[in-house]
């Protein structure tokens, strides 16, 4: 039952995001938003990465299950915007030790 509630919450939150941003240009931009489940927690908890393939915006849709009453809660977190490079192979972000 909890798994079904989790799927419903994810569906409602994801639908709200897509409907609020994609309806005006849905026909012209099919496939613009891509989603990938990257869960690492319980089966009833979800983390879904959402990417706007046109503008590079990123979000995380997260749900959590309460330890007290088992209710699900969640939120949609904006993660920023990707920056494209000027040519193939260009490093646009580097970290750690470089030589």
Secondary structure, DSSP 8 states (H G I E B T S, - for coil): -HHHHHHHHHHHHHHHHHHHHHGGGTTTTTT-EEEEE---S-TT--EEEEEETTT-EEEEEEEEE-TTT--EEEEEEEEEE----SSTT------S---
